[in-house]
Amino acid sequence: MTKPEIIGSMRSTYTRVVCMACEEKRIDYELIERPLNAPEIFEIHPLGKMPVLRHGDFVLFESKAIATYLDLSFGGPQLIPALPRLAGLTEQWVSFINTVVDRTLIRAYLAAYIRAMMTGKPPDRVAIDTVLPDLHKQIGILDNAVARTGHLVEDRFTLADVNLLPILDRIRLAPEGADALAAAPNLARYFEAHSARPSFQRTSPPADPPERATTT
């Protein structure tokens, strides 16, 4: 079968999600590192967001759609379980992470620090302090969610976990995010356990400061 090509940057949490999905399923794939607004990305995504997929003559955008396609197209562990109840729970948490957690923890909270790094100015304390109540609330929700089994969906490692782990990895770069994760004992244990997975280790982004990338 033709090797899937993932086009984007590993600095993007959602590019990492798709690459982690490939690693979990042991898919032979190629990551084509490209910056935000690269022509190859615009050729597939009408808004230039990453990641995008090229698989032979088939192209696809939006990380959830790409991960679902890969899960259905290749063998290996199912990231979206076949049992309807577990599939529904996986979709529930993926949706919550993508529409709520990412918006708060990455696009509002971490983005304030990224803007400061890019401009050389001090972080916007008003923006950071404004988002902290939501950050702590959502960390608490996730802490409760993983308390019983160490997974978001019963005792299964699913696409929901794949979506969450890169976000947790990123917020550890900023002080309040690191403190909030450390103060959530269940979530801290969850992150420590799953960050040891080969899929997580093999998709670690560069150590230099993350780019402000638009991801989906």
N, C-alpha and C positions, 0 to 999 in steps of 0.2 A: 504494500500500500504506500502511496505517496506520503512523504514526510510532511506533517503540518509545519507551517511557518508562522510563528507568532511575531508580529511587528509591534514594537513599542520599546519602552525602557524599563529595566528592572527596578528603577527608582519609583516607578508607578506601582502603588499597591495592587491595582487590578491587573496589571501585566504580570505581577508576581503570582496572583491568584491563578491565572491561566497556566503559567509555567508550573506551579505547584500541582495543579490538577494533572498535567502531563507526567510529572515525576511520580505522583502517587499511582498512576495507571501504567507506569513504565512505557510511556509512548516515546518513540524516537522522534523528537521534534527539533526544530531550529529556532532559536531566538535571534531575530534581526534587530539589533539595538538601533533605535532611531529616536531623535529628540521630538518634543512636542512640535506639531505643525509640519512634520516631515511630509514631503510629497507622497511617499508610499502609503502613509496613513490616510491622507486626504483622498487618495484614489479609492479607498474602501469605505471610510467613515465620512459622511457628508459634513460633519462638524470638526473633523480632524482629531477626534479623541482616540486615545489608546486604551487597550490594545486592539489590534485587528488580527484576523486570521486569514491566511491564504492556504488552501489545501487543494493542490492541483488547480483546476479551473474554478473552484468554489471559494467564494470569499464571504466573510461574516464579520460583523462588528457587534459590540456590547459584550462585556466579559461574561455575564451570566449565560447569554446565548452561546458563546464560544465554548464555555465549560460544559454546558449541557450537550452540545453537539459532540464534543470529544468523548464525553462519558457514554453516549449512546453508540458512537462509531467504533470504539476500541474496546478490547477486552481489559482484563485487570479488575481491581476492586471497584465496585459501584460507588460513586460519590453521591449520587441521588438514588436512594434505595428503591427497589421495585415495590415493596409493600406500601400501599397507598397511605397508610397512617404515617409511616416514617418519611415518605416522600413529601407529604404535606407539612410535616414539622421542619424538614430541611428547607422547603420553600419559604416557610414562615420566617425562619431565622436569617436566611439569605436576604429576604426582603427587608427585615428589620435592620440588619447590618448595613445594607447598601443605601437605604433611604433615610435612616435615622443616625446610626452610629458613625458612619463615614462622614456624614454632613457635620456632625458635632465635633468628633475627635480629630478628623483630618482637615476638612475644608474650613472650619471655623477656628478650632484651637491650634492645631499644629501649623496651619497656614500663617498665623500671626508670627510665629517664630521663623518660619521660612522667609516671609517678607523681610523681617529684620536682617536675616543673614544675607539676603540678596541686595539689600540697600545699604547695609552698614549702619543702620539706625537702631536704637533700642527697641525691644519688642513693645507693641501697643498694649499697655497694661489694661486699658479700658476694655479692649476687645477680648483679651484673655480672661479678665475677671468676670466679664459678662457671661462667658460660655461655661465657666467652671461649675456652676450648679447643675447644668445639664450633663456635663462630663461625669460628675460624681454620681448622678442619678443613673446614667446608663451603665457605668462601670458596676454599680450595685445590682442592676438588673442582670447583667451578664454573670456576675459573681454568683447570684442565686441560681441562674440557669445551669451552670456547670457543677454545682455543689454535689449533686448526687452521684453522677457517673464520671465526671471529668470530661464530658462531651456535651455538645449542645443538643444532640438528638439521641436520647437514650444512651446506649453504650457503643454507638457507631461513630467512626470518624467519617464525616460527610463534607459535602461542599460548603456547608455552613461554617464548619471549622476552618476550612481552607480560606474562606472570605474574611474571617475574623483575625487570624493569626498575623497577617502582614500589618494590619492596623495596630494591633497591640505592640508589635515590634517597633513601629514608627513612634508611637506616643511615648515610648520609653526614652526617646531622645530629648524630651523636654521635661523640666523639673516637676511640674504639677502632674503631668501624665505618669511619670515614673513613680511619684509618691502615691497616686491613686491606685495604680496597679499593685504596688507593694502592700497597700492597706486592704486589698481585697484578697483574702487568703485563698479562697477557692480558685479565683481567676489567676492568681499568681502561680499556684500549683499547676493549673491547666496549661498556662503558657510555658512554664518550665518543662513540663512533660512533652508537650507537642513541639516545642522549638528544637527538641533533639531529633525530630523525624528527619530522615535523609532529604525529603522533599523540601523541607524548610531550610536546611543547611545548604543545599545545592542551589537555592535561589536567593541567597543572601545578596542584597544590593550593595553597591560600592559604599565604602566607609565615608566618602566625602559628603557634604550636606546635600539633602535631596533637592531636586529641582521642583519648582512649582509646576507640576504637570496636570493637565486635565485628563482624568481617567474615567472609565465607565465600568 
